[in-house]
Amino acid sequence: QAIQMACQNLTNPASSQQQVLSAATVVAKHTSSLCNSCRLASSKTANPVAKRHFVQSAKVCCPFRSEE
């Protein structure tokens, strides 16, 4: 729900600069959280297929983050 509202603010031409910055911050925080969850799940699974999917998802979420 928070991401949906943030996207509405980002696409609304009437949004103020502060609303756009706040919305972008919300999206960034949720994206980072999703990325971290994928990395954690990858480290906890013994299933190589699931591990690969989690790693790929983390790369999509955070393409500029350095690999560990």
C-alpha positions in Angstrom: 0.0 0.0 0.0 2.8 2.4 0.8 4.5 1.8 -2.6 1.2 2.2 -4.4 0.6 5.6 -2.7 4.2 6.6 -3.4 3.8 5.7 -7.1 0.6 7.8 -7.3 2.5 10.8 -5.9 5.4 10.2 -8.3 3.1 10.2 -11.3 0.9 13.0 -10.2 1.9 16.3 -12.0 0.4 18.3 -9.1 2.7 16.7 -6.5 5.1 19.1 -4.8 8.8 18.6 -4.8 8.6 17.5 -1.2 6.0 14.9 -2.0 8.1 13.6 -4.9 11.1 13.3 -2.7 9.2 11.6 0.1 7.6 9.2 -2.4 11.0 8.3 -3.9 12.4 7.7 -0.4 9.5 5.3 0.4 10.2 3.4 -2.8 13.9 3.3 -2.2 13.5 2.0 1.4 11.1 -0.8 0.3 13.3 -1.8 -2.6 16.3 -2.0 -0.3 14.3 -4.1 2.2 13.2 -6.5 -0.6 16.8 -6.8 -1.8 18.0 -7.6 1.7 15.3 -10.2 2.1 16.2 -11.9 -1.1 19.9 -12.0 -0.1 19.0 -13.4 3.4 16.7 -16.0 1.8 19.4 -17.0 -0.6 21.9 -17.5 2.3 19.4 -19.7 4.2 18.2 -22.1 1.5 20.0 -25.3 0.6 18.0 -25.6 -2.7 20.3 -24.5 -5.5 17.5 -23.5 -7.8 15.8 -21.3 -5.1 19.2 -19.8 -4.2 19.8 -18.8 -7.8 16.3 -17.2 -8.0 16.9 -15.3 -4.8 20.3 -14.0 -6.0 18.8 -13.0 -9.4 16.0 -11.2 -7.7 18.4 -9.3 -5.4 20.4 -8.3 -8.5 17.3 -6.9 -10.2 16.3 -5.0 -7.0 19.7 -3.6 -6.4 21.7 -3.7 -9.6 24.4 -1.3 -8.4 25.0 -2.9 -5.0 28.3 -4.7 -4.8 28.3 -8.5 -4.6 29.3 -10.1 -1.4 
